[in-house]
Amino acid sequence: MLEERTYRLLDHLGLSYNPRNDKLYECLKKVSDYIQAQVNTNSNLDEVSGLLDCCFIKNNLCQDIQEWRKKRNDMTHDLAKQTIDYESLHPIAIEGCELFKKYSALIMTVKKRISKAE
């Protein structure tokens, strides 16, 4: 779902991507590069560029998502085991929900600010 939010942002910007190969960080890099290239002709996008850097990179949201995805993938592999402590799955699910809420809110903010700047 995180990637889908990002793909919709790329669609909104008219940027191409390959869902099989482009991972979250690569997609955000495309968005950042696009916005940086546009800043020269539209200074209103400078605010969006700063938002991307601040929220996704400096505040470690991308890193937090990557770490959560590793835990989620490990958890998924554990589901194939005969015995599993299902109580241990709950914190990972809660963390994923929280990250998704933060990420979705930021993507929506970026989309809105881009639309206003255009």
HELIX and SHEET records of a PDB file:
HELIX    1   1 LEU A    2  LEU A   13  1                                  12    
HELIX    2   2 LEU A   24  VAL A   39  1                                  16    
HELIX    3   3 LEU A   45  LEU A   52  1                                   8    
HELIX    4   4 ASP A   53  LYS A   58  3                                   6    
HELIX    5   5 LEU A   61  ASP A   78  1                                  18    
HELIX    6   6 TYR A   86  SER A   88  5                                   3    
HELIX    7   7 LEU A   89  ALA A  117  1                                  29    
END                                                                             
